Amino acid sequence: MNPLDATHTLVRDAQPAEPCSTCGSRVAGLCHKLDAAALDDISADSQRFQLAAKSVLFREGDAAQRAYSIVEGVVKLSRLLPDGKQQVVGFRFAGDILGYGAGKTYPFDAETLTNGHFCRIERGRLDSLLRLYPQMERRMLDLCLRELSNTQDQLVSVGRRSAEARVASFLLGLVDAYRQRGPLPTDLPMPMTRSDIGDFLGLTLETVSRSFASFKRQKLISEPGHQTVRILDMNALLRLTEGDAT
C-alpha cells in the first residue's frame, strides 16, 4: 500500500484561496508560465499535503497511479541493489515532478530529506491535462529532457572524474538547483548526508568526508551551520570538475 493512502500520515495544507501562488512548480516546474485556465484546472484536480522529514512518498514497485510535484522541500530518490546496498539516483527540489514515467510501477523509492509540501494528481488526469494544454505538454517535455541531460552528466562524472572532482560537481549542481529557483542564498541548505552523497557519486563515506575536509582546508567551502554549505571559491570547484587539480 502506498503510505500516502494512510490518512494518519497525511496532513492537509490549511492554506486557502490561491494555493498555487507560492508553489515551487510556478518557478521551476510543470506550472511555469502556464496560463490561468491551465493553472485553475491543475489546481482543481490536485491535492496538497505535507510530510515530515524522513517520510516515504512512495516505494519502488508501488503502482504508479499518481504524479507528485514538490511545492517545497528536498526529496531523495534511491533504489535497493541486489546486494542490499542503497544506490541514490538523484535529489529533487521545489518544482520537480516525481513519479511520472513510462512504467506501471515506480522505479525507485522517494524519501523526504526535509519537511515537504506536495501536490499529487492522478496519472490519468494529468495525461488528459497534457493533451488539453500544449504549453503544459511542452513544459513536461522540457523537464524530461533536462532530467535526461542531468543523468548523462552524472554518468560522465561517476565514470571519468576523480573523487574530489565528483564532489565538486555535486556542490556545483547544488548551486545550480537553488539558482534555478530564486535568489541564490549565501548558505545553501544541504539536507543530504555524507553517506547519501557517496551513494549518489559512487564513493565511500570516508572518501566524501575527506573531500569535504580538503575543500575546507583549501578555503573552497565552509560549513557555517548544520546541513548548510557556503561556496567560497566557485571557480576553483569548476576547475576541479574540468580536470585541473591545481
Buried (B, 14 or more C-beta within 10 A) or exposed (E): EBBBEEEEBBEEBEEEEEBBEEBBBBBBBBBBEBEEEBBEBBBEBBBBBBBEEEBBBBBBEBEBBBBBBBBBBBBBBBEBEEEEEBEBBBBBBBBBBBBBBEEEEBBBBBBBBBBBBBBBBBBEBBBEBBEEBEEBBEBBEEBEEEBEEBEEEBEEBBEEBEBBBBBBBBBBBBBEBBEBBEEEEEBBBBBBBBBBBBBBBBBBBEBBBBBBEBBBEEEBBBBEEEBBBEBBEBEBBEBBBEEEEE
